[in-house]
Amino acid sequence: MLIKSITMNNFRQFKGKQTLSFSCDSEKNVTVLLGDNTFGKTTILQAFNWCLYGFADFPKDSNPDFLLNLELAEELAGIQQKCEVSVELVLIHKDTEYRISRKRSYIDRAYRSWNTLGDQLTVSYKEQGITKQVRENEEKAIINSILPNSLAGYFFFDTERVSDISTRKDLSDAVRGLLGLAPVENARKHLGERTKSSTAIGHWNSALNSDGDDRAREAQETITNEENRKERLQNEIENAEEELVSLNAQKEKIAEILRDNQSTSELQRKKQSYEEELERQKADLESYNKLFLDFYNNGIIGYLSLPLVDDAEDFLKVANIDDKGIRDMTEASVRDLIKRGRCICGAPIISPSVSDKGNEAYIHILNELKYLRPAHLGTEIQNYKQLVLSEKRSSEQFYPTIDQKYKEIQKLRDSIARLEDEISRIDRSIFGKENMSSYEADMNRIKTAIKGMNEKKERCYRDIGACESAIESARKTYDGLISTSERNQRLIRYIAYAEKVCAWIDETYIEKEQEMRSKLQERVNDIFSKMYHGERRVQIDKQYYITLFAQINGKEVVTGESEGLKRVKNFAFIAGLVDLAKEKATLGNKPSDSISWDNEAYPLVMDAPFSNADQTHIKNISTILPEVANQVIMFVMEKDWQYAEPVIEGRVGKYCKLEKITESYTEIGN
């Protein structure tokens, strides 16, 4: 496909009819349109989209749905006045020249109140020098056969689209379409499955006559149920794979944040550990303080009384007091013995009568009464001295014990102060930085989700195997039961042939798609290495999502992407697609080719392609793009062109320049 020209008539700031022609030379295949911001470069890009597909993406604050030039709308304002906006593209596709024109009519209903009267799309082509009109209502189908709407965003793109291109949800479908795989996939869908009556195989299968045979109907019901279950399981696998792509992307993004903030993460973990230890030590300090106070309250009086006790002991040592009493023996105890008349040793105690003084035992016991309480102070002093001795020993341990407890409390206080200082130091170090603990929690959650999704896929694959076994068994039963009629036999042959074709398509399609994805990755890496001034590797997965890897400490890790690096990566991806599509356009022309892919080489139309790229990347990109694309059309700002011009000048076949007359009027100059 080559674009010869675009003609805009009163389209936004392009007042009147203005034509921009493009170089179609195979060697000088670059057209450069120079213009700064607000000059209309994006408007021209959107003119392509509007002409082909009927939509234009303008900012919401610029009245995006009103395409008529504002100056003209003001000049022609008047009730029932009419005006027309149009864009016409002339292009060559598969050696046929097409002219595609879209017009929109406006009418002023109430002076400066312009309303649209609708769009008109026309498509014509030249055949043997004769212009022929495409029949009404077939225009969209023709345009999509030239450049499908799903692919347009990859070849008419601006700065924002380049940044987002590798995360588009329709990426895999668009790539398959670009590489010519879509028609094969569509053919496979048309043949379909036995359980889908809207497909060819499903239609033949539903036409089989199983009336009167209950076993055949049961077998057919089993096949239908198992096929439906298999389809549900396959959808679950596809959903799981999509979810895995999203989860892995989140995982890599968080891993990148954690790598970039590894020191912060370690400090936050250390802070958390310190805070936990601080809480434990504060609890210990509270307990130690309570024990200290209890011990102090119980022992301080005895300790403070020690000098008095010492004085009492000194006094008692020099006091001349006989201490002949028996410990714990009282006067009442002795008188009880006298009353009983017998000592505890068994000796008789005879109390005195009128004529005598009593026996010897009685006289001896009577003398002992002099030394027993309450009759003798010495006994009381003896008991007091024993009590003082015991209390003194206890009080003498008070100071070393209370001193040890105080040292333990002080040690805890010092440790708490050090922990608080460490936490404050860490807080100052990580002030203003994100809390990595939430990212680490997210990482653990995502890893768990990824594990769950992989386990779900494995279960689905096992269940699909069981479904296929049940289907095969039921199909043999069914085919054997219904093959009695000639009509059924014929339909069974049709189905068998169609299923063989499906098997061949599946095998060939998978093989070719894997081959193309491998070639695409190789091509993109080759182009990326030429564009990027560094050492990184591009990886493309089954969904055609792109990941960048770099060597760090001998290991390949996913790297972060600046806007400039993202731009280079996506340019490499698009250039690789265009280059591979150009190569595949010839596939099938040789007898050795097992299959032909219906694809075409495409041009690249780019608005501000060098935005956010540095000088080196601009030069590298300028070198590669003319080599891989059969036509390059770029709308460039003057500040970026000064770096690209020395490199790409020899490939430029046409220069144009935008001249801004007013805020709502731009002209295309030479």
C-alpha positions in Angstrom: 0.0 0.0 0.0 1.2 3.5 -0.9 -0.5 6.8 -0.2 -0.2 9.2 -3.1 -2.0 12.3 -1.7 -4.5 13.7 0.8 -6.8 16.6 -0.1 -8.6 18.5 2.7 -11.4 20.9 2.1 -12.3 23.2 5.0 -11.2 20.5 7.4 -10.6 22.2 10.8 -7.8 24.8 10.3 -7.2 23.9 6.7 -9.4 26.4 5.1 -10.3 25.9 1.4 -9.0 23.0 -0.6 -5.4 22.0 0.2 -3.6 19.0 -1.1 -0.6 17.3 0.4 1.3 14.9 -2.0 3.6 12.1 -0.8 6.7 10.6 -2.2 6.1 7.1 -3.7 9.7 6.6 -4.8 11.1 3.3 -3.6 14.5 4.9 -2.8 13.5 8.3 -1.7 10.5 7.0 0.2 10.3 9.6 2.9 8.0 12.6 3.0 8.7 15.3 5.7 6.1 17.8 6.8 7.6 20.5 9.1 5.5 22.4 11.6 5.5 23.3 15.3 2.9 22.7 17.9 -0.7 24.0 17.1 0.2 24.2 13.4 -2.1 21.3 12.4 0.1 18.2 12.2 -2.3 16.2 14.4 -5.2 17.5 12.3 -3.7 16.0 9.2 -3.2 12.7 11.0 -6.8 12.7 12.1 -7.9 13.6 8.5 -6.6 10.1 7.5 -8.7 8.4 10.2 -11.8 10.4 9.4 -11.6 9.9 5.7 -11.1 6.1 6.0 -13.2 5.2 9.1 -15.4 8.2 9.9 -13.9 9.2 13.2 -11.4 11.9 14.4 -9.8 12.0 17.8 -9.5 15.7 18.8 -9.2 17.1 22.4 -12.5 17.5 24.2 -11.8 21.2 24.8 -11.6 21.9 21.1 -15.2 21.1 20.1 -14.0 17.7 18.6 -17.2 16.9 16.7 -17.2 20.2 14.7 -14.9 19.7 11.7 -15.8 22.8 9.7 -13.1 25.6 9.5 -14.1 28.2 12.1 -13.2 31.2 9.9 -15.3 29.9 7.1 -18.2 29.1 9.5 -18.0 32.8 10.6 -17.8 34.2 7.1 -20.8 32.1 5.8 -22.9 32.4 8.9 -26.6 32.9 8.0 -29.8 31.1 8.3 -30.1 28.1 5.9 -26.5 28.7 4.7 -24.7 25.5 3.7 -21.1 24.5 3.8 -19.1 21.3 3.1 -16.1 19.6 4.7 -14.3 16.8 2.8 -11.2 14.8 2.8 -10.0 12.7 -0.2 -7.2 10.0 -0.2 -5.6 8.6 -3.3 -3.7 5.4 -2.6 -2.4 2.3 -4.4 -3.2 -1.1 -3.0 -2.1 -4.4 -4.7 -1.3 -2.4 -7.9 -4.8 -0.8 -8.0 -5.3 2.9 -7.5 -8.2 3.8 -5.1 -9.8 7.2 -4.5 -11.6 7.4 -1.1 -13.6 10.5 -0.3 -15.7 11.4 2.7 -17.9 14.5 2.8 -19.9 16.1 5.6 -22.4 18.8 4.9 -23.4 21.6 7.4 -26.3 23.9 7.6 -26.7 27.0 9.7 -30.2 26.6 11.3 -30.2 29.8 13.5 -27.2 32.0 12.6 -23.9 30.5 13.8 -25.7 27.4 14.8 -24.3 24.9 12.4 -25.8 21.4 12.3 -24.5 18.4 10.3 -26.6 16.9 7.5 -24.6 13.7 7.6 -21.6 12.1 5.9 -21.2 10.7 2.4 -18.5 8.1 1.7 -17.5 7.2 -1.9 -14.8 4.8 -3.1 -13.7 4.5 -6.7 -10.8 2.6 -8.4 -9.1 2.4 -11.7 -9.2 -0.8 -13.7 -7.4 -0.8 -17.1 -7.5 3.0 -17.1 -11.2 3.2 -16.4 -12.6 4.6 -13.2 -15.2 2.4 -11.5 -17.4 3.3 -8.6 -17.7 0.8 -5.7 -21.3 -0.1 -5.1 -23.1 1.7 -2.3 -22.8 0.0 1.1 -19.7 -1.9 0.0 -17.3 1.0 0.7 -16.5 0.1 4.3 -15.7 -3.5 3.3 -13.3 -2.3 0.6 -11.5 0.1 3.0 -11.1 -2.7 5.6 -9.7 -5.0 2.9 -7.1 -2.3 2.2 -6.3 -1.4 5.8 -8.4 -2.9 8.5 -9.6 -0.4 11.1 -8.0 -2.6 13.8 -4.6 -2.0 12.2 -5.0 1.7 11.4 -3.7 2.8 14.8 -0.3 1.1 14.1 0.3 3.1 10.9 -1.4 6.4 11.6 -0.2 7.3 15.1 0.8 10.2 17.2 3.1 10.5 20.3 0.5 9.2 22.7 -0.4 6.2 20.6 3.3 5.2 20.3 3.6 5.2 24.1 0.5 3.0 24.5 1.0 0.6 21.6 2.6 -2.2 23.5 -0.3 -2.4 26.1 -3.2 -2.4 23.7 -5.7 -5.2 24.4 -6.3 -5.9 20.7 -2.6 -6.2 20.0 -2.5 -10.0 19.2 -5.5 -9.7 16.8 -3.9 -6.6 15.1 -0.5 -8.3 14.7 -2.1 -11.5 13.2 -4.1 -9.3 10.8 -1.0 -7.4 9.8 1.1 -10.5 9.2 -1.7 -12.1 7.1 -2.8 -14.7 9.6 -6.3 -13.4 10.0 -7.8 -14.8 6.8 -6.6 -18.3 7.8 -8.0 -17.9 11.3 -11.3 -16.7 9.7 -11.4 -19.8 7.4 -10.9 -22.0 10.5 -13.7 -20.2 12.3 -16.0 -20.6 9.2 -15.5 -24.4 9.2 -16.1 -24.4 13.0 -17.1 -27.3 15.2 -19.8 -29.9 15.3 -21.5 -28.2 18.2 -21.8 -24.8 16.5 -24.7 -24.9 14.1 -23.7 -21.6 12.6 -20.5 -23.1 11.2 -20.2 -25.4 8.1 -19.3 -28.5 10.2 -22.0 -27.7 12.7 -24.6 -27.2 9.9 -23.8 -30.6 8.4 -23.7 -32.3 11.8 -27.2 -30.9 12.7 -28.5 -32.2 9.4 -27.7 -35.8 10.3 -30.8 -37.8 10.8 -30.9 -39.8 14.1 -34.7 -40.2 14.4 -35.8 -43.4 16.1 -32.4 -44.2 17.5 -32.2 -43.3 21.2 -28.6 -44.4 21.6 -27.5 -42.1 18.8 -29.4 -39.2 20.3 -27.8 -39.9 23.7 -24.3 -40.1 22.0 -25.0 -36.8 20.2 -26.2 -35.2 23.5 -22.9 -36.4 25.2 -20.9 -34.9 22.3 -22.7 -31.6 22.5 -22.4 -31.4 26.3 -18.7 -32.3 26.3 -18.0 -29.9 23.5 -19.7 -27.1 25.3 -17.8 -28.0 28.5 -14.6 -28.1 26.5 -15.3 -24.7 25.1 -16.0 -23.3 28.5 -12.7 -24.8 29.8 -10.8 -23.3 26.9 -12.4 -19.9 27.6 -11.3 -20.3 31.2 -7.8 -21.0 30.0 -7.8 -17.9 27.7 -9.2 -15.8 30.6 -6.5 -17.2 32.9 -3.8 -16.4 30.4 -5.1 -12.9 30.0 -5.2 -12.5 33.8 -1.6 -14.0 34.0 -0.4 -11.4 31.5 -1.9 -8.7 33.6 -0.6 -10.2 36.9 2.9 -10.7 35.5 2.9 -7.1 34.2 1.9 -5.9 37.7 4.5 -8.2 39.3 7.3 -6.8 37.1 6.2 -3.3 37.7 6.2 -3.8 41.5 9.5 -5.8 41.2 11.0 -2.8 39.4 9.7 -0.4 42.2 11.2 -2.7 44.9 14.5 -3.0 43.0 14.7 0.8 42.6 13.8 1.2 46.3 15.7 -1.7 47.7 17.5 0.4 50.3 14.2 2.0 51.3 12.5 -1.4 51.6 15.3 -2.7 53.8 15.2 0.4 56.1 11.4 0.1 56.4 11.7 -3.6 57.3 14.4 -2.6 59.9 12.2 0.1 61.2 9.3 -2.3 61.6 11.6 -4.7 63.5 12.8 -1.9 65.8 9.2 -0.8 66.4 8.2 -4.3 67.4 11.2 -4.6 69.7 10.5 -1.1 71.2 7.0 -2.2 72.1 8.3 -5.3 73.8 10.9 -3.4 75.8 8.3 -0.7 76.9 6.1 -3.5 78.2 9.1 -5.0 80.0 10.0 -1.6 81.5 6.4 -1.2 82.8 6.7 -4.6 84.5 10.1 -3.9 85.9 9.0 -0.5 87.3 6.0 -2.2 89.1 8.3 -4.9 90.6 10.8 -2.2 91.7 8.1 -0.1 93.4 6.6 -3.2 95.2 10.0 -4.3 96.5 10.8 -0.7 97.5 7.5 -0.2 99.4 7.9 -3.5 101.2 11.5 -3.2 102.2 12.4 0.5 102.6 11.3 0.8 106.3 13.4 -2.1 107.4 16.4 -0.8 105.4 16.1 2.7 106.9 15.8 1.1 110.4 19.1 -0.7 110.2 21.1 2.0 112.1 18.5 1.8 115.0 18.7 -2.0 115.0 22.5 -1.8 115.2 22.3 0.6 118.2 19.8 -1.8 119.9 22.1 -4.7 119.4 25.0 -2.8 120.8 23.0 -1.9 123.9 21.8 -5.5 124.5 25.3 -6.8 124.2 26.5 -4.8 127.2 23.2 -5.1 129.3 23.6 -7.2 132.5 20.6 -9.3 132.2 20.6 -13.0 132.9 19.0 -15.0 130.2 18.1 -18.2 131.9 14.7 -18.6 130.5 13.6 -21.5 128.3 12.5 -20.3 124.8 8.9 -20.5 124.2 8.2 -21.8 127.8 5.6 -19.8 129.8 4.5 -19.5 133.4 1.1 -20.9 132.6 2.7 -24.1 131.1 4.7 -24.7 134.3 1.7 -24.2 136.6 -0.3 -26.7 134.5 2.5 -29.2 135.1 2.3 -28.5 138.9 -1.4 -29.0 138.9 -1.1 -32.3 137.0 1.5 -33.4 139.6 3.8 -35.0 137.2 6.6 -33.6 134.9 6.7 -34.3 131.2 9.6 -36.5 132.0 7.4 -38.6 134.3 8.9 -37.4 137.6 6.2 -36.8 140.4 5.6 -33.2 141.4 4.4 -32.9 145.0 3.0 -29.6 146.0 3.7 -28.3 149.6 1.3 -29.0 152.4 1.0 -27.3 155.8 3.8 -29.4 157.3 6.4 -29.4 154.4 7.7 -27.4 151.4 6.9 -30.0 148.7 9.3 -32.4 147.0 12.6 -31.4 145.2 11.0 -31.4 141.7 8.3 -28.9 142.9 11.0 -26.6 144.4 13.1 -26.7 141.2 10.1 -25.9 139.0 9.1 -23.1 141.3 12.6 -21.6 140.9 12.3 -21.8 137.1 9.2 -19.6 137.2 11.4 -16.7 138.0 12.8 -16.8 134.4 9.7 -17.4 132.4 7.3 -14.8 130.8 5.9 -12.6 132.0 7.9 -13.0 135.1 11.4 -12.3 133.6 12.5 -9.7 131.0 15.5 -11.7 129.8 13.3 -14.2 128.0 11.6 -11.4 126.1 14.9 -9.8 125.2 16.2 -13.2 124.0 13.2 -13.6 121.7 13.6 -10.0 120.5 17.3 -10.5 119.7 16.3 -13.5 117.5 13.7 -11.4 115.7 16.1 -8.6 115.1 18.8 -10.9 113.8 16.3 -12.3 111.2 15.0 -8.9 110.1 18.5 -7.5 109.9 19.6 -10.2 107.5 16.6 -9.5 105.3 17.1 -5.7 105.4 20.8 -6.0 104.6 19.8 -7.6 101.2 17.5 -4.7 100.3 20.1 -2.3 98.9 22.0 -4.8 96.6 18.6 -6.1 95.4 17.1 -2.7 94.7 20.3 -1.5 93.1 20.3 -4.5 90.7 16.6 -3.8 89.9 17.4 -0.2 89.2 20.3 -1.1 86.9 18.0 -3.4 84.9 15.4 -0.6 84.6 18.1 1.9 83.5 19.5 -0.6 81.0 16.0 -1.0 79.5 15.6 2.8 79.4 18.9 3.2 77.5 17.9 0.4 75.0 14.5 2.1 74.4 16.2 5.5 73.8 18.6 3.8 71.3 15.7 2.2 69.5 13.8 5.5 69.4 16.9 7.2 68.0 17.3 4.5 65.3 13.6 4.8 64.3 13.9 8.6 64.1 17.1 8.3 61.9 15.3 5.8 59.6 12.3 8.1 59.4 14.5 11.0 58.3 16.2 8.7 55.7 12.9 7.6 54.1 11.0 10.8 54.5 8.9 11.5 51.4 9.5 8.0 50.0 6.7 5.4 49.5 6.0 2.7 52.0 7.5 -0.4 50.5 5.7 -2.8 52.8 2.5 -2.2 50.9 4.3 -3.1 47.6 5.8 -6.2 49.3 2.3 -7.2 50.4 1.0 -6.6 46.9 3.9 -8.7 45.5 3.0 -11.6 47.8 -0.7 -11.3 46.8 0.2 -11.3 43.1 2.5 -14.3 43.4 -0.3 -16.2 45.2 -2.8 -15.2 42.4 -0.3 -16.3 39.7 0.1 -19.7 41.4 -3.7 -20.0 41.6 -4.1 -19.1 37.9 -1.5 -21.6 36.8 -3.1 -24.3 38.9 -6.5 -23.4 37.4 -5.0 -23.8 33.9 -3.6 -27.2 34.7 -7.0 -28.3 36.0 -8.7 -27.1 32.9 -6.2 -28.9 30.7 -6.8 -32.1 32.6 -10.6 -31.7 32.3 -10.2 -30.9 28.5 -8.4 -34.2 28.1 -11.3 -36.0 29.8 -13.8 -34.2 27.6 -11.9 -35.2 24.4 -11.9 -38.8 25.5 -15.6 -38.7 26.1 -16.2 -36.9 22.8 -14.2 -39.4 20.8 -16.0 -42.4 22.4 -19.4 -40.9 21.9 -18.6 -39.9 18.3 -17.6 -43.4 17.4 -20.9 -44.7 18.8 -22.8 -41.9 17.0 -21.2 -42.4 13.6 -21.7 -46.1 13.8 -25.4 -45.8 14.6 -26.3 -43.1 12.0 -24.2 -44.3 9.1 -27.0 -46.5 7.8 -28.6 -44.0 5.4 -26.9 -42.8 2.2 -27.6 -39.2 3.1 -26.0 -39.5 6.5 -23.0 -41.3 5.0 -22.5 -38.4 2.6 -22.8 -35.8 5.4 -20.3 -37.8 7.5 -17.8 -37.7 4.6 -18.3 -33.9 4.4 -17.7 -33.5 8.1 -14.6 -35.9 8.0 -13.1 -33.9 5.1 -13.8 -30.6 6.8 -12.3 -31.8 10.1 -9.2 -33.0 8.2 -8.9 -29.5 6.7 -9.3 -28.0 10.1 -6.6 -30.2 11.5 -4.3 -29.2 8.7 -5.1 -25.5 9.2 -4.6 -25.7 12.9 -1.2 -27.5 12.5 0.0 -25.1 9.8 -1.4 -22.0 11.5 0.2 -22.8 14.8 3.5 -23.6 13.1 3.5 -20.5 10.9 2.4 -18.2 13.8 5.2 -19.6 16.0 7.6 -19.1 13.1 6.4 -15.6 12.5 6.5 -14.6 16.2 10.0 -16.0 16.4 11.0 -14.0 13.3 9.2 -10.9 14.6 11.1 -11.1 17.9 14.4 -11.6 16.0 13.6 -8.7 13.7 12.5 -6.4 16.5 15.6 -7.2 18.5 17.8 -6.5 15.5 16.1 -3.1 14.9 16.1 -2.2 18.6 19.8 -2.9 18.8 20.4 -0.4 16.0 18.1 2.2 17.4 19.0 1.9 21.1 22.5 3.0 22.3 22.8 0.3 25.0 22.5 -3.4 25.6 18.9 -4.7 26.2 16.9 -7.5 24.8 13.3 -7.5 23.6 11.0 -10.5 24.4 7.6 -11.0 22.7 5.1 -13.4 24.4 2.2 -15.3 22.9 -0.1 -12.3 23.2 2.6 -10.2 21.4 3.2 -8.1 24.5 6.7 -6.7 24.7 9.1 -6.9 27.6 12.6 -5.4 27.9 15.4 -7.3 29.7 18.8 -6.2 30.7 21.9 -8.0 32.2 22.5 -7.0 35.8 25.1 -8.9 37.8 25.0 -11.8 35.3 21.2 -12.2 35.4 18.5 -11.0 33.0 16.0 -8.8 34.8 13.0 -6.7 33.6 14.1 -3.1 33.4 12.3 0.2 34.0 11.4 2.3 30.9 11.7 6.0 30.5 9.5 7.7 28.0 12.4 7.9 25.6 13.2 4.2 26.0 9.6 3.3 25.6 9.4 5.3 22.4 12.4 3.4 21.0 11.0 0.0 22.0 7.7 0.7 20.3 9.3 2.1 17.2 11.4 -1.1 17.0 8.2 -3.1 17.4 6.3 -1.3 14.7 9.3 -1.2 12.4 9.7 -5.0 12.9 6.0 -5.5 12.1 6.2 -3.4 8.9 9.4 -5.1 7.8 8.1 -8.6 8.4 4.8 -7.8 6.7 6.7 -6.5 3.7 8.6 -9.8 3.6 5.5 -11.9 4.0 3.7 -10.1 1.2 5.6 -12.3 -1.2 5.0 -15.6 0.7 3.1 -18.1 -1.3 4.5 -17.0 -4.7 7.0 -19.9 -4.7 6.1 -23.5 -5.4 7.9 -24.5 -2.2 5.6 -22.4 0.0 3.1 -24.6 1.7 0.6 -21.8 2.4 0.0 -18.3 1.2 -0.7 -15.4 3.6 -2.8 -12.6 2.2 -0.9 -9.5 3.5 0.5 -6.3 2.1 3.3 -3.9 3.0 2.1 -0.8 4.7 3.3 2.8 5.1 4.1 4.6 8.3 2.4 7.9 9.0 3.7 9.5 12.1 3.0 12.7 14.1 5.9 14.0 16.2 7.8 10.6 16.0 10.9 12.0 17.8 9.2 13.5 20.8 10.8 12.5 24.1 13.7 10.8 22.2 17.3 12.1 22.6 19.6 13.1 19.8 21.2 9.6 19.5 17.9 7.9 19.4 16.5 10.4 16.8 19.5 9.6 14.5 19.2 5.9 15.0 15.4 5.9 14.3 15.9 8.0 11.2 18.3 5.5 9.9 16.1 2.5 10.4 12.6 3.6 9.4 13.2 4.2 5.7 14.8 0.8 5.4 12.0 -1.2 6.9 8.9 0.7 5.6 8.0 1.0 1.9 6.8 4.6 2.6 7.4 6.9 5.5 5.4 10.1 6.1 6.4 12.1 9.2 5.1 15.3 10.7 8.1 16.8 12.5 8.8 19.8 14.7 11.8 22.0 13.6 13.7 21.4 16.8 13.7 17.6 16.2 14.3 17.8 12.5 17.8 19.3 13.0 19.0 16.0 14.5 17.2 13.8 12.0 17.9 15.7 8.8 21.7 14.8 8.4 20.8 11.1 8.7 17.6 10.8 6.6 18.1 13.6 4.1 19.2 11.2 1.3 16.0 9.2 1.7 13.6 12.3 1.6 11.7 12.5 -1.7 9.4 15.4 -0.7 9.5 18.3 1.8 6.5 20.4 2.9 6.0 23.0 5.5 3.0 24.2 7.5 2.5 27.9 7.7 0.2 29.1 10.5 -1.8 32.2 9.2 -4.1 32.5 12.3 -5.1 30.3 15.2 -7.8 28.8 13.0 -6.1 28.9 9.5 -3.0 26.9 8.4 -1.7 26.6 4.8 0.4 23.8 3.4 3.5 25.3 1.7 6.5 23.9 -0.1 
